């Protein structure tokens, strides 16, 4: 194995992080309570994302599921999720507007708490270190934005961490079934399926495909025609992204960073540059995935998968960046697995910059260039460089098993 040159953070640094995070949490919790108390009379609150979910749930319970997509296209918040998501949202249909908003918030908090509990099992570490991760997660701008607008991102994060935990424990089919929930956001689910295929995780991919089929079959009672409505809504969202109706500064991708930093450059040229850069990152990731590595490196490889799924995606909204909690947690809790202190430090600087830029871009300077997408991409590049250094520095005997066999081997009793 390789020897890590990374060091544990000082107590003063950890204390400072916790104090700053606690102040941010207290401020935004206070703001949310004030918002919830005035939600019934505040037009801004009644026009956020959760209202699209509430309206869709009401139409489902009223037997008008075929109108969910058509009606939403006439509103500022189109409903562009697959039909099977309607079942997840159904309980909101029996609640009033304010109660539905509070329910979205409470559900999001409970799911994130459950995710943080599972993260302790995925990445064993002293309780104090997990406490620091919890502080930072709850103080992050994507989490705060998720709570404010009432989004579904905690569900994706839970599916990722729970699915990866099952993969680590040698239960690939169950893990794949859980990971299929990422199809709630198909642009994430498709990338994840491709990563499973390229990593030769065929049993996990089988579980993913089985879960995907089950989700689609579950929507059959809603009728086949609803899928064509969903595709029309998806095309509407793609067009809105291209024509600027969806602000690029709210995106957390490399494409958004290039678009906002090069406003006077032809959009086709910007997209071409983005495609070339993403292709280079994907090729590097593919080279790392095809190597044979030890089982303990599984969380880091999965974290890199999440990074490329977020940073190189054409559409990752500000609340979707909550998924970066997983690779950030791996960086902090699994730091002994890094091959070099310099690359670990570079990644840490990128994480800090991403955290700060997300807060500034959402709450201080709306409309600023989407620099968080750029720092997340550099973060990804740093992870790939360190991963490759780790592979190169290992003894040949380390690679005596294929990655998939070693990664999925049941733990010794």
Steps between C-alpha positions, in 0.01 A plus 500: 500500500594863474580725793289810535663831583175670598458626853199538723369857529588695813248531780484874447412455130229246584358729770497794260320294235236389749443853635459651153274215393290531817453873440385437142263227615350718774451791262324298233290300746373829640428626150316178412280518812403857410428388144283209613299721734418743218479245217125532455527870418839510325477474118872419480460189717190394308692509172790270589573146377295323765183656358553304175518180705191598697298573187613175335398301810158666507440417134607138559257456789225668299543242222648756261854367472488544123485879553803527730751583227272705275389729783851544639632630166277805544663585834843640593586157651447219246477148641765302309544187710416145384141383565595258777609798714132588539459211744777642718326837506145368552483568878539873432166499318300467822672799663446871472771725353676591825480145636639366172795739521574398860464132403756541220741660746453240774535213253818653360652538848415142598642359179825695536535388863455139387759559227753634750445191716570274202807707415643402838477137392633563152798697633585391855674779692503651850164656599654845520599490134150400395365783715713743298363355175147541634561867588642575155223310319221684681673835444555447127318721252352206301342360818363837603364554148343153506311587817397843375350377171389155621690283254551122471881500509520326843339194337782479240765544767348228718479261204865565414640446851274201577569339162875551532492356853335184367761477225777528757338225709489262205129533416516633143149410386334677793737791458409527132130493587545797735716688253224473239318770699744741335273471195278750678757730339578309177805709412657366822370145473628448147851614594501269801387204289784567256748509788376165633539349154850634449607383848379151400250494785264278309300378798452854625403609149250214489345629822495851356323382182255291700417794723457724196259257339305468825466878525372526143257209546367665818388796290284288265179572697548863402480407132755476220418846363639668812851404387462699179390796713808453714726496194337822379568661838861380485547655155353822637762502777783433254383788281475725806859414591624583150308825453597640840161470668674294768777723640846356449633671812285266709666193350791318665667356190805556285269599214342771717842628603620528140173658385499768769873570474488530119175691440618651170615172346274310263294250707581220254873561554452499878313171484774354280765604750292351780463173308876476443584567866237255623621238254851535643375462857283202408793329324717548809222363718457202266872425525480502880190281503664233286784453747504229762493649847450387856160480658554785746530748213136446401361815674753722322416359159130543566563856618673579170197355322276749683736786415491430128124448520459851643778707341487360145122484481328745266239574770579507873297762683624666818304271733622188313856587611401353839627174348853640541465422871598142422840570331570778751440255784734250338771769472480576871421161654710281268801732469745224591428343161642795307837443337632853544454787740518757222213354299299453818564865583405609149172311526439656841550849357253419222244376753538817707476719189191313382335540842569874511409568136169319538405725792613814322330407174166414660468746787746787452558558128223338294594498134875466553691258272443136592849455641391213724473285188862582417632422848304174504665405170849577636404297808417209268832538316690501830323181611587329172866602523528370856315182412740432215801571722364253753460233235852557368657490844346171610699179492414255221361256757231756581345436162469124523120513478265678259345810651144369488584169669700668776249779553204266530665232713303453827687625806685238702300368792 
